[in-house]
Amino acid sequence: VAKDLGLQLPAIHDRGFRVVSESRTQYFAVNGKTGHLVTAERIDREQLCRLVEKCVLRCELIVEGEM
């Protein structure tokens, strides 16, 4: 994520990255040391999507401060 946004790793701490999703459970997070998008919770496709063939988890990355 940091690389895609053109930020150096120390900027991750200064900017306040947050990953927000529609559900109560936050399945993703940004690793503060590497800048990688990682899974924060176990993702159980069958529990989330049940009989839906195409399973999509939508989330947004919020970066505080000006870009």
N, C-alpha and C positions, 0 to 999 in steps of 0.2 A: 504494500500500500504506500509506504513512504517513497519507494522508488518511482511508482506510477505518478505520484503527486510532485515528484522532484524535490523532496525534502530530505535533509540529512537526519540521521537517527536522533541526535539530541533534540531536534525540533518536535519530535513526537511527544516528549514529555512537556514541552512548553506549550504546545497547541491544544492539548486536551482532546485526544481522539476518542470517539464513542461510536459503537455500532448499535443501531436501534432497529428492532424488528416489530412487526405487527403483533406478534404473540407476546405473552407474558414472559416466556422463556427466552433468554438471550443465548442463541446458539453460536454466535460468532463474537470474536474479540480481536483487537490488534495487539500483538506481542510488542511490549514497550522496548525490548532489547533488540529485536530484529526488524520490526516494522512489518512483519508478515501478518496476514489475516489468518486466524486459526479458529478451530472449533472450540467453543467454551463449554459446551454440554454435549452429551451423547445424543446423536440424531437417529431416531427410530422412524424410518420411512413408513413402515406399516402403521404405526400409531398416528403419525401426522396426516398421511394421505389416504390410508385405507384402500378404497377401491378405485382411486384416481390413478390413471396410467401415468400422467405427467405430473411429477411432484416438484413444486417450486417453493423455496423459502426466500421471501423477499426481505431485504434489510437495507438500511441506509448508513452511510458513514458520515458522521458529523465531525467537522474539524473546527474548533474554536479559533477565532482570530481571522485576520484578512489573509487571503491567498494571493 
